[in-house]
Amino acid sequence: MSDTDQQSRELVFAALADHVRRQILDTLASHGECSAGFISDQISSVGRTTVSTHLKALKMSGMVVERRSGRHRYFSIDPAGPANDALQFLQDMLERALVVGEESTSSSEGHSEDRSARVRRQA
């Protein structure tokens, strides 16, 4: 993985760490392309200025793209952007963990009978 890919992934995870940014992404995922005003109306925990600041961070991370139409700005999730790479990373990691977990479970089944017998003897 290149340094640029690693930096992009770090920006995505940093963006996802904030609950307001996750709310913004949820709004965009539910409604598609939205104006900043609409997004602000959906998130009552913070004001418009804060939402704008978070939208800027999401744009910088590459997760969100902006389209301008006159004075209006519309935002949407970029499904092909760095968020996709981060999602692939998480999916690969979880799949490996499941495989290891299954292997661990099958190899420890024989050991669990031994542990049960020891616990009964100790009681």
N, CA and C of each residue as an Amber inpcrd file, in Angstrom:
protein
   369
   0.8400000  -1.1710000   0.0000000   0.0000000   0.0000000   0.0000000
   0.8890000   1.2390000   0.0000000   0.5460000   2.1960000  -0.8370000
   1.3590000   3.4010000  -0.9470000   1.0780000   4.3470000   0.2180000
   1.9740000   5.3050000   0.3990000   1.7900000   6.3060000   1.4480000
   0.5200000   7.1170000   1.2160000   0.2150000   7.3920000  -0.0480000
  -0.9930000   8.1560000  -0.3790000  -2.2410000   7.3830000   0.0110000
  -2.2630000   6.0770000  -0.2810000  -3.4040000   5.2360000   0.1070000
  -3.5580000   5.2120000   1.6210000  -2.4450000   5.0840000   2.3220000
  -2.4800000   5.0560000   3.7790000  -3.0080000   6.3820000   4.3370000
  -2.5640000   7.4890000   3.7730000  -3.0350000   8.7990000   4.2260000
  -4.5230000   8.9650000   3.9530000  -4.9820000   8.5050000   2.8020000
  -6.4100000   8.5910000   2.4690000  -7.2390000   7.7830000   3.4650000
  -6.7720000   6.5880000   3.7720000  -7.4810000   5.7440000   4.7200000
  -7.5200000   6.4010000   6.0950000  -6.4070000   6.9930000   6.5080000
  -6.3560000   7.6750000   7.8050000  -7.3520000   8.8280000   7.8520000
  -7.4600000   9.5980000   6.7560000  -8.4270000  10.6960000   6.7030000
  -9.8600000  10.1810000   6.8140000 -10.1320000   9.0690000   6.1600000
 -11.4770000   8.4890000   6.2270000 -11.7970000   8.0500000   7.6460000
 -10.8860000   7.3340000   8.2840000 -11.1510000   6.8760000   9.6470000
 -11.2580000   8.0480000  10.6150000 -10.4630000   9.0880000  10.4150000
 -10.5660000  10.2860000  11.2580000 -11.9300000  10.9470000  11.0600000
 -12.3870000  10.9960000   9.8170000 -13.6940000  11.5870000   9.5310000
 -14.8120000  10.7720000  10.1760000 -14.6950000   9.4630000  10.1340000
 -15.7270000   8.5920000  10.7090000 -15.7290000   8.5920000  12.2370000
 -14.6640000   9.0790000  12.8430000 -14.5590000   9.0700000  14.3000000
 -15.5220000  10.0540000  14.9610000 -16.0030000  11.0320000  14.2140000
 -16.8730000  12.0590000  14.7840000 -18.3420000  11.7110000  14.5510000
 -19.1550000  11.7910000  15.6050000 -20.5640000  11.3920000  15.4850000
 -21.3640000  12.3380000  14.5860000 -21.0260000  13.6200000  14.5440000
 -21.7390000  14.5460000  13.6650000 -21.4530000  14.1960000  12.2050000
 -20.2240000  13.8550000  11.9080000 -19.8880000  13.4700000  10.5290000
 -20.6090000  12.1860000  10.1340000 -20.7270000  11.2620000  11.0810000
 -21.4770000  10.0350000  10.7850000 -22.9540000  10.3640000  10.5370000
 -23.5030000  11.3310000  11.2810000 -24.8880000  11.7510000  11.0530000
 -25.0350000  12.3780000   9.6670000 -24.0740000  13.1860000   9.2730000
 -24.1020000  13.7930000   7.9410000 -24.0800000  12.7070000   6.8760000
 -23.1860000  11.7350000   7.0330000 -23.1030000  10.6400000   6.0590000
 -24.3950000   9.8350000   6.0310000 -24.9950000   9.6230000   7.1870000
 -26.2550000   8.8960000   7.2520000 -27.3570000   9.6630000   6.5170000
 -27.3790000  10.9700000   6.6950000 -28.3560000  11.8050000   5.9920000
 -28.1540000  11.7050000   4.4870000 -26.9060000  11.8030000   4.0470000
 -26.6190000  11.7090000   2.6190000 -26.9530000  10.3270000   2.0700000
 -26.6830000   9.2930000   2.8500000 -26.9960000   7.9330000   2.4080000
 -28.5060000   7.7270000   2.3010000 -29.2560000   8.3510000   3.1890000
 -30.7150000   8.1900000   3.2020000 -31.4210000   9.0400000   2.1620000
 -30.8690000  10.2250000   1.8670000 -31.5620000  11.1780000   0.9960000
 -30.8590000  11.4470000  -0.3270000 -29.6640000  10.9100000  -0.5130000
 -28.9200000  11.2110000  -1.7290000 -28.3170000  12.5970000  -1.6500000
 -28.1640000  13.2380000  -2.7830000 -27.5660000  14.5680000  -2.8210000
 -28.4340000  15.5610000  -2.0470000 -27.7880000  16.3310000  -1.1680000
 -28.5130000  17.2670000  -0.3080000 -27.7920000  18.6040000  -0.2350000
 -28.5710000  19.6400000  -0.0030000 -27.9790000  20.9560000   0.2370000
 -27.4630000  21.0120000   1.6710000 -26.5390000  21.9310000   1.9040000
 -25.9990000  22.1010000   3.2570000 -27.1090000  22.4700000   4.2290000
 -28.0530000  23.2920000   3.7890000 -29.1730000  23.6880000   4.6420000
 -30.0290000  22.5010000   5.0450000 -30.3180000  21.6190000   4.0870000
 -31.1130000  20.4290000   4.3900000 -30.3840000  19.5510000   5.4030000
 -29.0880000  19.3680000   5.1820000 -28.2960000  18.5400000   6.1020000
 -28.3400000  19.1490000   7.5020000 -28.1750000  20.4690000   7.6010000
 -28.2220000  21.1470000   8.8960000 -29.5630000  20.9390000   9.5810000
 -30.6350000  20.9890000   8.8020000 -31.9710000  20.7910000   9.3720000
 -32.1440000  19.3870000   9.9350000 -31.4270000  18.4150000   9.3960000
 -31.5460000  17.0270000   9.8430000 -30.7480000  16.7520000  11.1110000
 -29.8000000  17.6280000  11.4220000 -28.9150000  17.4020000  12.5700000
 -29.1490000  18.5090000  13.5810000 -29.9240000  18.1930000  14.5910000
 -30.3340000  19.2170000  15.5550000 -29.3140000  19.4600000  16.6610000
 -28.3100000  18.5980000  16.7770000 -27.3680000  18.7190000  17.8900000
 -26.3370000  19.8230000  17.7050000 -26.1840000  20.3210000  16.4640000
 -25.2100000  21.3790000  16.1910000 -25.8070000  22.3880000  15.2110000
 -25.1710000  23.5510000  15.1060000 -25.6490000  24.5960000  14.2110000
 -25.1060000  24.4550000  12.8000000 -25.5720000  25.3460000  11.9300000
 -25.1980000  25.3260000  10.5160000 -23.7000000  25.5090000  10.2980000
 -23.0840000  26.3840000  11.0740000 -21.6530000  26.6270000  10.9130000
 -20.8600000  25.3630000  11.2170000 -21.2660000  24.6570000  12.2580000
 -20.5830000  23.4150000  12.6230000 -20.7810000  22.3580000  11.5470000
 -21.9880000  22.2620000  11.0050000 -22.2510000  21.3060000   9.9270000
 -21.3620000  21.6390000   8.7280000 -21.2340000  22.9240000   8.4020000
 -20.3770000  23.3310000   7.2820000 -18.9310000  22.9310000   7.5220000
 -18.4640000  23.0880000   8.7530000 -17.0950000  22.6940000   9.0980000
 -16.9110000  21.1870000   8.9110000 -17.8950000  20.4190000   9.3290000
 -17.8150000  18.9620000   9.1890000 -17.9200000  18.5440000   7.7210000
 -18.7310000  19.2460000   6.9470000 -18.8060000  18.9470000   5.5130000
 -17.4610000  19.1950000   4.8380000 -16.7850000  20.2500000   5.2570000
 -15.4580000  20.5420000   4.7000000 -14.4920000  19.3950000   5.0170000
 -14.5260000  18.8960000   6.2480000 -13.6580000  17.7780000   6.6370000
 -13.9950000  16.5260000   5.8330000 -15.2760000  16.2800000   5.6000000
 -15.6850000  15.1150000   4.8140000 -15.2510000  15.2520000   3.3610000
 -15.2860000  16.4680000   2.8340000 -14.7890000  16.7040000   1.4750000
 -13.2820000  16.4690000   1.4170000 -12.5630000  16.9780000   2.4040000
 -11.1070000  16.8080000   2.4230000 -10.7190000  15.3460000   2.5210000
 -11.5390000  14.5470000   3.2060000 -11.2440000  13.1210000   3.3290000
 -11.5590000  12.3720000   2.0440000 -12.3150000  13.0060000   1.1560000
 -12.6950000  12.3680000  -0.0940000 -13.9710000  11.5640000  -0.0080000
 -14.6040000  11.5570000   1.1460000 -15.8210000  10.7750000   1.3150000
 -17.0320000  11.4420000   0.6750000 -16.9960000  12.7760000   0.6140000
 -18.1250000  13.5450000   0.1190000 -17.6530000  14.4260000  -1.0290000
 -18.4960000  14.5490000  -2.0300000 -18.2150000  15.4580000  -3.1390000
 -19.2350000  16.5910000  -3.1190000 -18.8320000  17.7150000  -3.6630000
 -19.6680000  18.9120000  -3.6840000 -19.9650000  19.2980000  -5.1290000
 -21.2150000  19.6720000  -5.3490000 -21.6270000  20.1890000  -6.6550000
 -22.2340000  21.5650000  -6.4210000 -21.7710000  22.5410000  -7.1840000
 -22.2960000  23.9000000  -7.0500000 -23.2860000  24.1730000  -8.1770000
 -24.3550000  24.8290000  -7.7910000 -25.3670000  25.2580000  -8.7520000
 -25.7800000  26.6700000  -8.3450000 -25.2200000  27.6530000  -9.0360000
 -25.4590000  29.0450000  -8.6390000 -24.8620000  29.2930000  -7.2670000
 -25.6660000  29.8070000  -6.3710000 -25.2030000  30.0700000  -4.9990000
 -25.3180000  28.8390000  -4.1010000 -25.9420000  27.8100000  -4.5800000
 -26.2110000  26.6290000  -3.7600000 -25.1120000  25.5870000  -3.9110000
 -24.9040000  24.8620000  -2.8240000 -23.9510000  23.7490000  -2.8270000
 -24.7090000  22.4780000  -2.4400000 -24.4210000  21.4400000  -3.1890000
 -25.0590000  20.1510000  -2.9310000 -23.9730000  19.1170000  -2.6670000
 -24.2410000  18.2660000  -1.7130000 -23.2590000  17.2880000  -1.2730000
 -23.8130000  15.8850000  -1.4510000 -22.9040000  14.9740000  -1.7500000
 -23.2700000  13.5580000  -1.8590000 -22.0580000  12.7090000  -1.4980000
 -22.3160000  11.4690000  -1.1660000 -21.2440000  10.5230000  -0.8440000
 -20.5960000  10.0700000  -2.1450000 -19.2750000  10.0010000  -2.1280000
 -18.5320000   9.4940000  -3.2870000 -18.2770000   8.0020000  -3.0600000
 -19.0990000   7.1310000  -3.6680000 -18.9590000   5.6980000  -3.4130000
 -17.6650000   5.1010000  -3.9600000 -17.0160000   5.7900000  -4.8800000
 -15.7660000   5.2750000  -5.4410000 -14.5470000   5.9000000  -4.7870000
 -14.7450000   6.7540000  -3.8130000 -13.6440000   7.4620000  -3.1710000
 -12.9220000   6.6240000  -2.1310000 -12.1300000   7.2730000  -1.3000000
 -11.3290000   6.5780000  -0.2990000 -12.1570000   5.8080000   0.7330000
 -13.4120000   6.1860000   0.9010000 -14.2590000   5.4350000   1.8350000
 -14.4130000   3.9960000   1.3740000 -14.4410000   3.8020000   0.0710000
 -14.5380000   2.4520000  -0.4750000 -13.3000000   1.6350000  -0.1070000
 -12.1230000   2.2680000  -0.1820000 -10.8860000   1.5820000   0.2020000
 -10.8960000   1.2170000   1.6890000 -11.3810000   2.1470000   2.5100000
 -11.4460000   1.8830000   3.9490000 -12.4370000   0.7610000   4.2460000
 -13.5480000   0.7550000   3.5310000 -14.5390000  -0.3070000   3.6960000
 -13.9500000  -1.6550000   3.2970000 -13.2060000  -1.6790000   2.2070000
 -12.5610000  -2.9170000   1.7580000 -11.5610000  -3.4050000   2.7980000
 -10.8050000  -2.4710000   3.3870000  -9.8550000  -2.8140000   4.4460000
 -10.5850000  -3.4650000   5.6180000 -11.6770000  -2.8590000   6.0530000
 -12.4380000  -3.4160000   7.1810000 -13.0300000  -4.7710000   6.8370000
 -13.5580000  -4.9020000   5.6280000 -14.1420000  -6.1730000   5.2180000
 -13.0840000  -7.2710000   5.1980000 -11.9240000  -6.9920000   4.6270000
 -10.8360000  -7.9770000   4.5880000 -10.4030000  -8.3620000   5.9990000
 -10.2900000  -7.3580000   6.8730000  -9.8580000  -7.6100000   8.2450000
 -10.8750000  -8.4890000   8.9790000 -12.1590000  -8.1820000   8.8330000
 -13.1920000  -8.9610000   9.5140000 -13.2840000 -10.3770000   8.9620000
 -13.1180000 -10.5300000   7.6650000 -13.1320000 -11.8730000   7.0850000
 -11.9800000 -12.7160000   7.6210000 -10.7840000 -12.1070000   7.7410000
  -9.6440000 -12.8380000   8.3100000  -9.9220000 -13.2130000   9.7640000
 -10.5340000 -12.2920000  10.5140000 -10.8440000 -12.5670000  11.9170000
 -11.8510000 -13.7060000  12.0460000 -12.8230000 -13.7600000  11.1370000
 -13.7970000 -14.8550000  11.1680000 -13.1330000 -16.1900000  10.8920000
 -12.2310000 -16.2180000   9.9310000 -11.5220000 -17.4640000   9.6030000
 -10.7000000 -17.9170000  10.8020000  -9.9710000 -17.0000000  11.3910000
  -9.1560000 -17.3410000  12.5610000 -10.0520000 -17.7690000  13.7200000
 -11.1790000 -17.0760000  13.8940000 -12.1150000 -17.4430000  14.9570000
 -12.6890000 -18.8330000  14.7690000 -13.0250000 -19.1750000  13.5300000
 -13.5480000 -20.5080000  13.2440000 -12.4880000 -21.5680000  13.4900000
 -11.2520000 -21.2860000  13.0660000 -10.1630000 -22.2360000  13.2950000
  -9.9040000 -22.3970000  14.7840000  -9.9550000 -21.3170000  15.5070000
  -9.7220000 -21.3470000  16.9450000 -10.8210000 -22.1340000  17.6630000
 -12.0670000 -21.9230000  17.2240000 -13.1970000 -22.6220000  17.8290000
 -13.1070000 -24.1170000  17.5840000 -12.7780000 -24.4990000  16.3500000
 -12.7140000 -25.9320000  16.0400000 -11.5410000 -26.5990000  16.7520000
 -10.4310000 -25.8980000  16.9090000  -9.2860000 -26.5080000  17.5880000
  -9.4710000 -26.5170000  19.1060000 -10.2950000 -25.6070000  19.6200000
 -10.4720000 -25.5710000  21.0770000 -11.6410000 -26.4250000  21.5370000
 -12.4400000 -26.9900000  20.6180000 -13.5650000 -27.8270000  21.0240000
 -13.0770000 -29.0480000  21.7920000 -12.0010000 -29.6290000  21.3490000
 -11.4410000 -30.7640000  22.0680000 -10.9040000 -30.3380000  23.4150000
 -10.3360000 -29.1630000  23.4940000  -9.7960000 -28.6520000  24.7480000
 -10.9000000 -28.2450000  25.7170000 -12.0720000 -27.8640000  25.2130000
 -13.1360000 -27.4240000  26.1130000 -13.6340000 -28.5860000  26.9560000
 -13.6180000 -29.8340000  26.4120000 -14.0160000 -30.9920000  27.1980000
 -13.0320000 -31.1980000  28.3450000 -11.7270000 -31.0100000  28.0540000
 -10.7180000 -31.1340000  29.0930000 -10.9390000 -30.0900000  30.1790000
 -11.2410000 -28.8430000  29.7890000 -11.4660000 -27.7680000  30.7540000
 -12.6890000 -28.0650000  31.6110000 -13.7620000 -28.5770000  30.9870000
 -14.9770000 -28.8970000  31.7340000 -14.6950000 -29.9460000  32.7910000
 -13.9190000 -30.9620000  32.4400000 -13.5830000 -32.0120000  33.4020000
 -12.7690000 -31.4420000  34.5510000 -11.8030000 -30.5540000  34.2580000
 -10.9930000 -29.9320000  35.3120000 -11.8460000 -29.1000000  36.2450000
 -12.8200000 -28.3540000  35.6860000 -13.6710000 -27.5240000  36.5220000
 -14.5220000 -28.3860000  37.4280000 -15.0260000 -29.5150000  36.9260000
 -15.8450000 -30.4030000  37.7560000 -15.0170000 -31.0120000  38.8750000
 -13.7580000 -31.3680000  38.5730000 -12.8910000 -31.9450000  39.5980000
 -12.5670000 -30.9320000  40.6780000 -12.3860000 -29.6370000  40.2700000
 -12.0140000 -28.6130000  41.2360000 -13.1890000 -28.2710000  42.1280000
 -14.4160000 -28.4610000  41.6820000 -15.6050000 -28.0820000  42.4610000
 -15.8970000 -29.0500000  43.5250000
